[in-house]
Amino acid sequence: SVRLIIPLLLCLTCDVTGVFAKGHAAKSFELLDGDRVVFVGNTFFERAIDYGYIELALTTRWPERTITFRNLGWSGDDARGRSRRFFGPVEDGFNHLKTHVEDLKPTVIFVSYGAMESFEGKDGLADFNANMKRLLDMLDKTKARIALVSTVPQERLEPPMPDPSKNNKNLKLYANAIEAIAKKRNYQFVDLFASMETAMKASDSRLTDNGVHLNAAGYKIAAQAFVKGMGLSAIDKSISLDGRGELLSSEGITVLRIDAMAGGNQIMASVQPDRLSGGTLSLSVSDLFSGDYSMRIGGRELGPFSANEWSKGVEVPWTPASDQEALLLDTIRIKNELYFHKWRPQNETYLRGFRKHEQGQNAAELEEFDAYIEAEEAKINDLKVPRRFMTQLQRNPKN
């Protein structure tokens, strides 16, 4: 296990909804032990493969549950499956999607469409609703629990990038249409539009590459909005100690052991978070003797800070859990890339398309990806479990 050092008060705050506008609470949509989750949609989901933050947020939310994720996102796709048709008619794209979904036997499906269709504006809503009905009727046959994900607004960038106001009006129109479909069919609705619109206005840096496609920072925030849209509350972690090493309170994290020296010169605490999560860690310890105190976590030193500052709480930018989470994120990306190459090989035309008479015998090799995917998933199941670590608060000698 990873060992860390954590001082007295782990007032760790990880508010996943802080940058978002307040709104009505969504009903809760949890992932259960044994769930097989499939992402179906357009560019938003395909690009999520490269960043991994949405899957990371869902993976770390329930570290004790075994949940698998498969991403069938396809850039530029619409609810008819037109990007998936290869060289055939649009109907082929829909059938390809149907086959891939059925093969995965999902228990949960997240669906994200509407961005491409929104360019048709109000005139395209009737066709969009009809195409979504056909798609969702097909997905319903899997008996999976389904959640619909809204469109994402375009970001206003500096000139010469165009004003996105018109496009955003249409994207909002389709977000509303998706919400109406979700209510009618009793699906979960994940509203990213409102959350990302608020985040884009509040951010001092870009959340997209080009105003349309989210970058790493954008997907990190979108992952938080995704969790919020599932009706899941913010995750706060806190530990409050006094200068004698007495535990006053804890939330979201278990204090395994506390050792304090007489006089409050040193306090050490062994802790284990309930789950991994991003955000900063705020440590606070009350009733310390006057003077300066430094903190060590995993061999890294923070401080010195005065007793008064520690009583108010000091934000810690890093813990060993941060490195564990980063490794988990990398492993999720590797797994998703392996699966991508299995279900969307670059030589699709030769393996399963109209030229399969030339190299179709090699399609059997695609199944060999499974062993590598399963190996990465075994790493994910290990890495998602929080490790215990230690913190140490030490009073500095007076000069």
C-alpha positions as CSV (number, residue, x, y, z in Angstrom):
1,S,0.0,0.0,0.0
2,V,1.0,3.6,-0.6
3,R,2.2,5.2,2.6
4,L,1.7,8.9,3.2
5,I,2.0,11.3,5.9
6,I,-0.9,13.5,6.9
7,P,-1.1,15.9,9.7
8,L,-3.8,16.5,12.1
9,L,-6.6,17.9,10.4
10,L,-7.5,16.6,7.0
11,C,-10.1,19.1,6.2
12,L,-10.1,17.9,2.6
13,T,-12.6,19.6,0.5
14,C,-13.4,18.3,-2.9
15,D,-16.6,20.1,-4.0
16,V,-17.3,18.8,-7.4
17,T,-20.2,21.3,-8.0
18,G,-18.6,24.6,-6.9
19,V,-18.2,26.2,-10.3
20,F,-21.7,25.4,-11.4
21,A,-24.9,27.3,-11.1
22,K,-27.4,26.2,-8.6
23,G,-30.4,24.3,-9.8
24,H,-32.9,21.7,-8.9
25,A,-31.3,18.4,-7.7
26,A,-31.4,15.6,-10.2
27,K,-32.6,12.2,-9.2
28,S,-29.9,9.8,-8.3
29,F,-28.5,7.5,-11.0
30,E,-26.0,5.1,-9.5
31,L,-23.8,2.5,-11.1
32,L,-24.1,-0.9,-9.4
33,D,-21.7,-3.8,-8.8
34,G,-21.4,-5.8,-12.0
35,D,-22.6,-3.0,-14.3
36,R,-21.4,-2.9,-17.9
37,V,-21.5,0.7,-19.0
38,V,-21.5,1.7,-22.7
39,F,-21.1,5.3,-24.0
40,V,-23.0,5.8,-27.2
41,G,-22.8,9.1,-29.1
42,N,-20.8,11.6,-31.1
43,T,-17.5,13.6,-30.8
44,F,-18.1,14.4,-27.2
45,F,-17.8,10.7,-26.2
46,E,-15.1,9.8,-28.7
47,R,-12.8,12.5,-27.5
48,A,-13.5,11.5,-24.0
49,I,-11.4,8.4,-24.7
50,D,-8.3,10.6,-25.0
51,Y,-8.8,12.3,-21.7
52,G,-10.5,9.7,-19.4
53,Y,-11.9,12.1,-16.8
54,I,-15.5,11.1,-17.1
55,E,-14.7,7.4,-16.6
56,L,-12.3,8.3,-13.9
57,A,-15.0,10.2,-12.0
58,L,-17.4,7.2,-12.2
59,T,-14.7,4.6,-11.4
60,T,-13.5,6.4,-8.3
61,R,-17.0,7.1,-7.1
62,W,-17.6,3.4,-6.2
63,P,-14.2,1.8,-5.6
64,E,-15.8,-1.3,-4.0
65,R,-17.9,-2.1,-7.1
66,T,-16.7,-3.9,-10.2
67,I,-17.9,-1.8,-13.2
68,T,-16.6,-2.0,-16.8
69,F,-16.8,0.8,-19.3
70,R,-16.8,0.6,-23.1
71,N,-16.9,3.7,-25.3
72,L,-18.7,3.6,-28.7
73,G,-18.5,7.3,-29.4
74,W,-17.9,8.3,-33.0
75,S,-17.0,11.8,-34.1
76,G,-19.6,13.6,-36.2
77,D,-22.2,10.9,-35.6
78,D,-25.9,11.6,-35.3
79,A,-28.8,9.5,-33.9
80,R,-29.1,7.8,-37.3
81,G,-25.6,6.5,-37.1
82,R,-24.4,8.2,-40.3
83,S,-20.7,8.4,-39.3
84,R,-20.7,4.6,-38.8
85,R,-21.8,3.6,-42.2
86,F,-18.4,3.3,-43.9
87,F,-19.1,3.2,-47.6
88,G,-22.7,2.1,-47.3
89,P,-26.0,3.9,-46.7
90,V,-26.9,5.5,-43.4
91,E,-28.9,2.4,-42.5
92,D,-25.7,0.5,-42.3
93,G,-24.4,2.9,-39.7
94,F,-27.4,2.3,-37.5
95,N,-27.0,-1.5,-37.9
96,H,-23.3,-1.3,-37.1
97,L,-24.2,0.5,-33.8
98,K,-26.9,-2.0,-33.0
99,T,-24.5,-4.9,-33.5
100,H,-21.8,-3.3,-31.3
101,V,-24.2,-2.4,-28.5
102,E,-25.8,-5.9,-28.5
103,D,-22.4,-7.6,-28.4
104,L,-21.4,-5.7,-25.3
105,K,-24.6,-6.7,-23.4
106,P,-24.7,-3.4,-21.5
107,T,-26.6,-2.8,-18.2
108,V,-26.2,1.0,-18.4
109,I,-26.0,3.2,-21.6
110,F,-25.2,6.9,-21.7
111,V,-26.4,8.5,-24.9
112,S,-25.0,11.8,-26.3
113,Y,-26.4,13.2,-29.5
114,G,-27.7,16.5,-30.8
115,A,-24.6,18.5,-31.6
116,M,-24.5,17.7,-35.3
117,E,-28.3,17.9,-35.6
118,S,-28.4,21.3,-33.9
119,F,-27.0,23.0,-37.1
120,E,-30.5,22.4,-38.6
121,G,-31.9,24.6,-35.9
122,K,-35.6,24.5,-35.0
123,D,-36.5,23.0,-38.4
124,G,-34.5,19.9,-37.6
125,L,-36.2,19.1,-34.3
126,A,-38.9,16.9,-35.7
127,D,-36.4,14.7,-37.5
128,F,-34.1,14.6,-34.4
129,N,-37.0,13.5,-32.2
130,A,-37.9,10.8,-34.7
131,N,-34.4,9.5,-35.0
132,M,-33.9,9.5,-31.3
133,K,-37.1,7.6,-30.9
134,R,-35.9,4.9,-33.3
135,L,-32.5,4.8,-31.6
136,L,-33.8,4.6,-28.1
137,D,-36.4,2.0,-29.0
138,M,-33.5,-0.1,-30.2
139,L,-31.4,0.5,-27.1
140,D,-34.4,-0.2,-24.8
141,K,-34.4,-3.8,-26.1
142,T,-31.1,-4.3,-24.2
143,K,-33.0,-3.8,-20.9
144,A,-30.2,-1.4,-19.9
145,R,-30.7,1.6,-17.7
146,I,-30.4,4.6,-20.0
147,A,-29.3,8.2,-19.4
148,L,-29.4,11.0,-22.0
149,V,-26.6,13.5,-22.0
150,S,-27.3,17.1,-23.2
151,T,-25.4,19.0,-25.8
152,V,-22.4,21.1,-24.7
153,P,-22.3,24.8,-25.5
154,Q,-19.6,26.4,-27.7
155,E,-17.1,28.6,-26.0
156,R,-16.7,32.2,-26.8
157,L,-13.1,32.8,-27.9
158,E,-11.2,36.0,-28.8
159,P,-11.4,37.3,-32.4
160,P,-11.1,36.2,-35.2
161,M,-13.1,33.2,-33.8
162,P,-16.8,33.7,-34.6
163,D,-19.5,34.6,-32.1
164,P,-21.1,31.3,-31.0
165,S,-24.3,32.9,-29.8
166,K,-26.5,31.6,-32.7
167,N,-25.0,28.1,-32.4
168,N,-25.5,28.1,-28.7
169,K,-29.1,29.1,-29.1
170,N,-29.6,26.0,-31.3
171,L,-27.5,23.8,-29.0
172,K,-29.7,24.9,-26.0
173,L,-32.8,24.1,-28.1
174,Y,-31.6,20.6,-28.6
175,A,-30.5,20.2,-25.0
176,N,-34.1,21.1,-24.1
177,A,-35.4,18.5,-26.6
178,I,-33.2,15.8,-25.1
179,E,-34.4,16.7,-21.6
180,A,-38.0,16.4,-22.8
181,I,-37.3,12.9,-24.3
182,A,-35.7,11.8,-21.1
183,K,-38.7,12.9,-19.0
184,K,-41.1,11.2,-21.4
185,R,-39.2,7.9,-21.3
186,N,-38.3,8.2,-17.6
187,Y,-34.6,8.2,-18.3
188,Q,-31.9,10.1,-16.4
189,F,-31.0,13.4,-17.9
190,V,-27.5,14.7,-17.5
191,D,-27.5,18.4,-18.1
192,L,-24.0,19.4,-19.3
193,F,-25.2,22.5,-21.1
194,A,-26.1,24.6,-18.1
195,S,-23.0,23.5,-16.1
196,M,-20.5,24.0,-18.9
197,E,-22.0,27.3,-19.9
198,T,-21.5,28.6,-16.3
199,A,-18.0,27.1,-16.2
200,M,-17.0,28.7,-19.5
201,K,-18.0,32.1,-18.4
202,A,-16.2,31.7,-15.1
203,S,-13.0,30.2,-16.4
204,D,-9.9,32.4,-16.9
205,S,-8.4,29.9,-19.4
206,R,-9.8,28.0,-22.4
207,L,-11.9,24.9,-21.9
208,T,-11.9,24.0,-25.6
209,D,-9.3,23.6,-28.3
210,N,-11.3,25.6,-30.8
211,G,-14.5,26.8,-29.2
212,V,-16.3,23.5,-30.0
213,H,-14.2,20.6,-28.7
214,L,-13.4,20.4,-25.1
215,N,-9.7,20.3,-24.0
216,A,-8.3,18.5,-21.0
217,A,-9.4,21.2,-18.6
218,G,-12.9,21.2,-20.2
219,Y,-13.3,17.5,-19.9
220,K,-12.1,17.6,-16.3
221,I,-14.9,20.1,-15.5
222,A,-17.4,18.2,-17.7
223,A,-16.7,15.0,-15.6
224,Q,-17.7,16.9,-12.5
225,A,-20.8,18.2,-14.3
226,F,-21.5,14.6,-15.4
227,V,-21.5,13.4,-11.8
228,K,-23.8,16.2,-10.8
229,G,-26.2,15.4,-13.6
230,M,-26.4,11.9,-12.3
231,G,-27.8,13.4,-9.1
232,L,-24.8,12.5,-7.0
233,S,-23.7,14.9,-4.3
234,A,-20.4,16.5,-3.9
235,I,-17.7,14.5,-2.1
236,D,-16.2,16.3,0.9
237,K,-13.4,14.8,2.9
238,S,-12.4,16.3,6.2
239,I,-10.6,15.4,9.4
240,S,-10.5,17.7,12.4
241,L,-8.1,17.2,15.2
242,D,-7.0,19.3,18.2
243,G,-3.5,20.0,19.4
244,R,-3.6,16.9,21.7
245,G,-4.2,14.6,18.7
246,E,-7.9,14.0,19.6
247,L,-10.1,13.4,16.6
248,L,-12.9,15.9,16.6
249,S,-14.7,14.9,13.4
250,S,-14.1,13.2,10.0
251,E,-16.0,12.8,6.8
252,G,-15.2,10.8,3.7
253,I,-12.0,9.6,5.2
254,T,-11.1,7.1,7.9
255,V,-8.6,7.9,10.6
256,L,-6.8,4.7,11.4
257,R,-4.4,5.9,14.0
258,I,-3.2,9.1,15.7
259,D,0.1,9.5,17.6
260,A,0.8,12.8,19.4
261,M,3.8,13.8,21.4
262,A,3.3,15.5,24.7
263,G,3.2,19.3,24.4
264,G,1.7,19.1,20.9
265,N,5.1,19.3,19.2
266,Q,4.3,16.5,16.8
267,I,1.2,14.8,15.6
268,M,1.1,11.9,13.2
269,A,-2.1,10.4,11.7
270,S,-2.6,7.3,9.5
271,V,-5.6,7.8,7.3
272,Q,-7.4,6.2,4.4
273,P,-9.8,8.1,2.0
274,D,-13.1,6.4,1.3
275,R,-12.5,7.0,-2.4
276,L,-10.0,8.8,-4.6
277,S,-11.1,12.2,-5.9
278,G,-9.5,15.3,-7.2
279,G,-9.5,18.7,-5.6
280,T,-7.4,20.2,-2.8
281,L,-6.8,18.9,0.7
282,S,-7.2,21.4,3.5
283,L,-5.7,20.4,6.8
284,S,-6.6,22.1,10.1
285,V,-5.6,21.6,13.7
286,S,-7.0,23.6,16.5
287,D,-5.5,24.6,19.9
288,L,-1.9,24.3,18.9
289,F,0.7,26.0,21.0
290,S,2.0,29.2,19.5
291,G,4.7,28.9,16.9
292,D,5.3,27.6,13.4
293,Y,4.5,24.1,12.3
294,S,5.5,22.3,9.1
295,M,3.8,19.3,7.6
296,R,5.2,16.3,5.8
297,I,3.3,14.1,3.5
298,G,5.0,11.3,1.6
299,G,8.4,12.9,2.2
300,R,7.3,16.3,0.9
301,E,7.3,19.2,3.2
302,L,4.8,22.0,3.4
303,G,5.2,25.1,5.5
304,P,6.0,26.5,7.9
305,F,2.6,27.9,8.8
306,S,1.6,29.5,12.1
307,A,-0.6,27.8,14.7
308,N,-3.3,30.3,13.8
309,E,-3.0,29.4,10.1
310,W,-3.3,25.7,10.9
311,S,-6.4,26.3,12.9
312,K,-8.0,27.9,9.9
313,G,-6.8,25.2,7.5
314,V,-4.0,25.0,5.0
315,E,-4.6,23.8,1.5
316,V,-2.3,21.0,0.3
317,P,-1.9,20.7,-3.5
318,W,-0.6,17.1,-3.4
319,T,-0.9,13.9,-1.5
320,P,0.2,10.4,-2.6
321,A,-3.5,9.8,-3.5
322,S,-2.9,12.4,-6.3
323,D,-0.2,10.2,-7.9
324,Q,-2.3,7.1,-7.5
325,E,-5.2,8.9,-9.2
326,A,-2.9,10.0,-12.1
327,L,-1.7,6.5,-12.6
328,L,-5.3,5.3,-12.6
329,L,-6.2,7.9,-15.2
330,D,-3.3,6.8,-17.5
331,T,-4.4,3.1,-17.1
332,I,-8.0,4.0,-18.1
333,R,-6.7,5.8,-21.2
334,I,-4.6,2.8,-22.2
335,K,-7.5,0.4,-21.7
336,N,-9.8,2.6,-23.8
337,E,-7.2,2.9,-26.6
338,L,-6.9,-0.9,-26.7
339,Y,-10.6,-1.3,-27.0
340,F,-10.8,1.4,-29.7
341,H,-8.4,-0.5,-31.9
342,K,-10.3,-3.7,-31.4
343,W,-13.7,-2.4,-32.4
344,R,-12.5,0.3,-34.9
345,P,-9.4,-1.1,-36.6
346,Q,-7.8,1.2,-39.1
347,N,-8.0,-1.5,-41.8
348,E,-11.7,-2.1,-41.3
349,T,-12.3,-2.2,-45.0
350,Y,-10.0,-5.2,-45.4
351,L,-11.0,-7.0,-42.2
352,R,-14.8,-6.7,-42.3
353,G,-15.7,-4.5,-45.2
354,F,-16.1,-4.9,-49.0
355,R,-12.4,-6.0,-49.4
356,K,-12.6,-8.7,-46.7
357,H,-12.0,-11.3,-49.4
358,E,-8.4,-10.1,-49.4
359,Q,-7.5,-10.0,-45.6
360,G,-10.7,-11.0,-43.8
361,Q,-9.0,-14.0,-42.3
362,N,-7.1,-11.6,-40.1
363,A,-10.2,-10.3,-38.4
364,A,-9.9,-13.1,-35.9
365,E,-6.8,-11.4,-34.5
366,L,-9.0,-8.6,-33.1
367,E,-10.1,-10.9,-30.3
368,E,-6.5,-11.0,-29.1
369,F,-7.0,-7.5,-27.8
370,D,-9.3,-8.9,-25.1
371,A,-6.4,-10.3,-23.0
372,Y,-4.6,-6.9,-23.0
373,I,-7.9,-5.0,-22.2
374,E,-8.6,-7.4,-19.3
375,A,-5.0,-6.9,-18.0
376,E,-5.5,-3.1,-17.9
377,E,-8.9,-3.6,-16.2
378,A,-7.3,-5.7,-13.5
379,K,-4.9,-2.7,-12.9
380,I,-7.8,-0.3,-12.8
381,N,-9.6,-2.4,-10.2
382,D,-6.5,-2.3,-8.0
383,L,-5.7,1.3,-8.5
384,K,-9.2,2.6,-7.8
385,V,-9.0,1.4,-4.2
386,P,-7.7,4.2,-1.9
387,R,-4.4,3.5,-0.1
388,R,-3.8,4.5,3.5
389,F,-1.2,7.2,4.0
390,M,0.4,9.1,6.9
391,T,0.7,12.8,7.7
392,Q,3.0,14.4,10.1
393,L,2.8,17.9,11.7
394,Q,6.0,19.0,13.4
395,R,6.5,22.1,15.5
396,N,9.6,24.0,14.2
397,P,12.3,25.0,16.7
398,K,12.4,28.7,17.6
399,N,15.3,30.6,16.3
